[in-house]
């Protein structure tokens, strides 16, 4: 009871933040069309759920399986496979919000910094996008935040139990995505917080080294689970698509640095919004006694940020998501210091709303009009306005489900592995015995002869997605074309008729 009285405002505020979190994440969560990678991960999860021998199926494409494993669990209680995957991100986003509370509270020894950090995460446009999609990145952010929190605890407490938990958390992180290895690479930087003034500094220092090694060894032991799969080696092959291997990077070390920095900075600027960036800078001016803590948070951002700019080969905005999360406690610290100076509640609320205006504006568009949301162009192009978007998939699946309710049909789709329409048909119609299907790639100039032949005995359909100039097959009859957001890409849905 005494605890509640002491922290009653913080508890009430945190409960309200939690309600706001789930409202923003669940509101119209199915409004965004399925994205190509979402279709791939969802299909993998379906296969892994029903066939234990394929629990490592994601390794066939060089992707770690933690997200897929979590998705298979929710698929048991959620009927819509895509929704199950998106709810995985909602759940991991919630744990990120909690983790930011503990991180902010611990590093600055102020529980209000933790609460405001959690609130900032709730309205952070970057988080709002990826907590609502069936992608790996929300989960990557979760393990990054908890790893950082536990590394701070380890350097301050120097206890075995913390080291063991840290090793498990990092291990689960590297089972999610290769970028989680940054939690290991950045572990030595936590020495910034080490108390070199204490008399027992030598003993404590070597004890920390031992415990840090325990955490790293445990993390690699967890990661070694992947060696049970014969596809483990594909991870390194896949990584080389997105980042230059060191020996290849040496041949052109700074050739792409300028362009990469320009790109990742643009993504960071748009998602973080300029008022928040100003607050990050301001945090280094206020409360000078906490400089080491601020440096540690900033290092967790700048080192992977520059690493991506230096070694990045194929990059997307979502790659920098986990890097931005340690900056939220810095923003929270600045906001609290501003509130302490202003003191009058009404002015505090007005200034806070003003500083959060651009983030809230982005949130509004993300929830209500994603195609016009003020987020990076590349994300808009991928998720709503370009060919990787699944606009029209839901309608086409509903049409095919109705047509196959009492008779056999044949569905051909453009593409094989990784194809959005092909995987979507398998996800939603894979168990329908009345639906025969196959992927076609590359799309030939002349229609595959089996399609008009089959059209003599059953309805045959063809879905074009990536190809925007459809071949002039005389047997095609357009059913519907679906515009991708406000872009100039379309998904076209045809029936094949016999000549």
Residue, then its C-alpha position, 0 to 999 in steps of 0.5 A: x500500500x505504501x508502494x502504491x501511494x509513493x508511485x501512484x501517479x507513475x502506476x496510473x500513467x503506465x497503465x494508461x500508456x499500456x492501454x494506448x499501446x494496444x489501441x495504437x497497435x491493434x487499431x485496423x491492424x489488418x488494413x495494411x496489405x500483406x507485404x512480400x516478406x510477411x507472406x514468406x515468413x507466414x508461409x514458413x510458420x505454417x509449414x513449421x507448425x505442421x511439420x516438425x522436421x521443418x522447424x528450421x525452414x527459415x534457414x533455407x533462405x539464411x534467416x534465423x528462426x526465432x520469429x517463425x517459432x513464435x509465429x507457430x505458437x500464435x497460429x494455434x489460437x489465431x485463425x488468420x495466419x497473417x494476423x498471427x504473425x502481426x500479433x507476434x510483433x505486437x507482443x514483442x513491441x509490448x515487451x520492448x515498451x516494458x524494457x525501455x521502462x526498466x532501461x530508463x529507470x536503471x540508467x538514470x536512476x529515475x523511474x519517470x525517465x523509464x515511464x516517459x521512455x515507454x510513452x515515447x516508444x508508444x508514439x514512436x512512428x518507427x515502432x508503430x509501423x513495425x509493431x504492426x507487421x509480421x516482420x522480424x524487426x520488432x522482435x530484434x528491437x526487443x532483444x536489443x533493449x533488454x540486452x542493453x538493460x542487462x548489460x548495464x545491470x551486469x556492470x553495476x551489480x556484477x552478479x552471475x544470475x544477471x550474466x546468465x540471463x543476459x546470455x540467454x537474452x542475447x542468445x535469443x536475439x541472435x536466433x532472431x537476426x544477425x544484427x543482434x550480434x551487436x549486443x555482444x560487440x557493444x558489451x565492452x562499452x558498458x565499462x564506461x559505467x564501471x566504478x574505477x574509484x572503488x578500492x575493489x576495482x581490480x577484483x571487480x574488473x576481473x570478475x566482470x570480465x569472467x561474467x561477461x565471458x559467461x554471457x557471451x559463451x552462453x549466447x553462442x551456445x544458444x546460437x549453436x542450436x542452428x548448427x543442427x540444421x544442414x542449412x546453417x551455412x546459408x546464413x553467411x551467404x544471405x548476410x553477404x547480400x546485405x553487407x559487404x564481407x570484410x575481404x570484399x569491403x577492403x577493395x572499396x572501403x569508403x566508396x559507398x560510405x557517403x551515399x549510405x550515410x546520406x540514406x540512413x540519416x534520411x531514414x533516421x531524420x524522418x522517423x525520429x522527427x526533428x524535435x526529438x533529434x533536438x531533444x537528444x542533443x539537448x540531453x547532453x547539455x542537461x544533467x552533466x553528472x550523467x554524461x557516462x550514461x548518455x555516452x553509453x546510450x549514444x554509442x549503442x546507436x552510433x556504432x551500429x549506425x556507422x557500421x551499417x553505413x560503412x559495410x551496407x550493401x543492400x539496406x532498408x529503413x527497418x535495419x536501423x530500427x533497433x539502433x534508435x531505441x536507446x535514444x528514447x531515454x535521452x529524449x525522456x531525460x530532456x523532457x523531464x528536465x524541461x518539465x522541472x524548469x517550467x513546473x506549471x502543468x498546463x504549460x508542460x502539457x502544451x510544450x510536450x504536445x508541441x514537441x510530439x506533434x510531428x510524431x503524432x502526425x505521422x502516427x495518424x497517417x500510419x493508422x488512417x492513410x498509410x499510403x500518404x504517411x510521412x515516412x521514408x519513401x522506400x517503406x511506402x514503396x515496399x509496404x503500400x505503393x509499389x509491387x511488393x505490396x499485397x494490395x488486391x490479395x485479400x480480394x482475390x483470395x476471397x473470390x477464389x475461395x468462393x469459386x472453389x466452394x463447390x468445384x475444382x479450380x486451377x490458380x496460376x501465379x506469377x513467381x515461385x520462391x518468395x512470390x507474393x501471390x504464390x505464397x498468399x495462395x498457399x497460405x490461404x488456399x493451401x488446404x483447399x482440396x478444390x484448388x490446384x495451383x502452381x507458380x510460373x517464372x519467368x513469365x513467357x511470351x506465350x501462355x503455358x499450354x497447360x492453362x488453356x487446356x485445363x480451362x476446357x474442364x475447370x475455371x483457370x485463373x492467373x495473378x500478375x503482380x510484379x509484371x506491370x506490362x502483361x503479356x498479350x495472351x489472347x486467352x486472358x480475360x481481366x477480372x479486376x486490377x488493383x492499384x497499389x496504394x497511390x502508386x503506379x503499380x497494379x496487381x492484375x487478376x485474370x481468368x484464362x478462357x479456352x480459345 
